[in-house]
Amino acid sequence: MNGKRRIAVRGKSCLHCGFCEEYITCSRSSQGCIGCGACLAGCPQNARRLEERSGSGPEISFTVDNKPCSVKGPVSVLNALEELGLALSPHTSGDRQKASKCGVGGCWNCSVLIDKVLTPACIAPLRKGMDIVTSRERICSSEPRRVVTLMRPAPHYHPSVFTHGCNFRCDLCHNWNITFSSAGKALSPAETASGLALDPERDYWVGISGGEPTLNRDWLLQTVQKLRQAAPDIRIQLDTNGSLLTPEYIDELVIAGITDISPDLKAVDPKTFCRLCGIGSEQTARMYLETSWEAVRYIDDKYRDRVFMAVSLPYHPMFHSREELCQAAKAISAINRKLPVTLIEYQPAFRLRDLPFLDPTVMQEAKQTVLDAGLENVLLQGGSGIPVAVDPLDLAMGSEEC
């Protein structure tokens, strides 16, 4: 940040939908804007932006791992630590370190201990006298947490855990009102399993989706373990964009109790991927793509007889050429032509609410393209088979919470 301080401002295209006021944990009402940017990601009009402040506030003194520090405010704890050259993510390094945070306060993967309380650093305002602990060992003494929405039938067929926070910024995010929200109680793995109230006699499947569940590795692994303990014979499915699924992480998930994995392969071309996922760096896009495609290869090679994997392949001709769709299908076929693949129609959502619905024949032709490329097990998902995304002016996420 180079000492610059920023403030979030509202543009003229704002819908006044209330998302940034009711669905984001924000310091504005108590301490003023700290320029964390959490409110930008979930704005359905992309109407909010960060502007540089005309001047910075007073010097704020605090301690980090018992060392005295100070920076100019107002600023978030995360931005202050980054300004001091301190890294946080306990599971990753290098480029992947920045990639493994959601930036909206939902995933809690940037958590530190602030005055002995586990707190997401990205949205926490830095205050005078704070005692901040970034030590991995000390942080692990507290139960991991993240913001989640728990869902039970009906209207859902099975109990589900929807995780808040994502490392992507998709303009077509179907679950945007959950993905970019940080409001609500952050649950521990034990609280998550308890909140679902699984019945071993009735529940035979539970889904973990989002958002991106693989953010906050400790929380996910321990949550899978708790779900397995609550219902020993249940199938546990993980829906993921695959961008963080390294072989080591996959091994840990299988040991914890994951039985089903559905990676979402959004593209093969980095430029298409950047456009769809809101990734500004082609280098980051290539890293994400390589990781997700390698995850599919690894799961099929090592766990074919132990983990059921169904690959999701989103499609819309406004974003994917037929040639790229064919290329993706051939790449999957080269791994295993019998892999179950769900070809999913991108539908209007979030910032692209005016995206046209596709004529059913378009998706049928796309399915034939995928079959002609060598895949043998292709399911089509589109039209009324996909629930309508939440409209910004009709935010009703709370009606589905447990």
HELIX and SHEET records of a PDB file:
HELIX    1   1 PHE A   19  GLU A   22  1                                   4    
HELIX    2   2 ARG A   28  GLN A   31  1                                   4    
HELIX    3   3 ALA A   38  ALA A   41  1                                   4    
HELIX    4   4 VAL A   77  GLU A   83  1                                   7    
HELIX    5   5 ASP A   95  ALA A   99  1                                   5    
HELIX    6   6 ARG A  136  ILE A  139  1                                   4    
HELIX    7   7 TRP A  176  THR A  179  1                                   4    
HELIX    8   8 PRO A  189  LEU A  196  1                                   8    
HELIX    9   9 ARG A  217  ALA A  230  1                                  14    
HELIX   10  10 PRO A  247  ALA A  256  1                                  10    
HELIX   11  11 PRO A  270  CYS A  277  1                                   8    
HELIX   12  12 GLU A  282  TYR A  303  1                                  22    
HELIX   13  13 ARG A  322  ASN A  336  1                                  15    
HELIX   14  14 PRO A  360  ASP A  372  1                                  13    
HELIX   15  15 GLY A  383  GLY A  385  5                                   3    
HELIX   16  16 PRO A  392  ASP A  394  5                                   3    
HELIX   17  17 MET A  397  GLU A  400  5                                   4    
SHEET    1   A 2 ARG A   6  ARG A  10  0                                        
SHEET    2   A 2 ARG A  48  GLU A  52 -1                                        
SHEET    1   B 5 LYS A  67  LYS A  72  0                                        
SHEET    2   B 5 GLU A  59  VAL A  64 -1                                        
SHEET    3   B 5 ASP A 131  VAL A 133  1                                        
SHEET    4   B 5 SER A 111  ILE A 114 -1                                        
SHEET    5   B 5 VAL A 117  PRO A 120 -1                                        
SHEET    1   C 7 ALA A 186  LEU A 187  0                                        
SHEET    2   C 7 ARG A 146  MET A 151 -1                                        
SHEET    3   C 7 SER A 160  THR A 163 -1                                        
SHEET    4   C 7 TRP A 205  GLY A 210  1                                        
SHEET    5   C 7 ARG A 235  THR A 240  1                                        
SHEET    6   C 7 ASP A 260  PRO A 263  1                                        
SHEET    7   C 7 PHE A 308  MET A 309  1                                        
SHEET    1   D 3 VAL A 311  TYR A 315  0                                        
SHEET    2   D 3 VAL A 341  GLU A 345  1                                        
SHEET    3   D 3 VAL A 378  GLN A 381  1                                        
END                                                                             
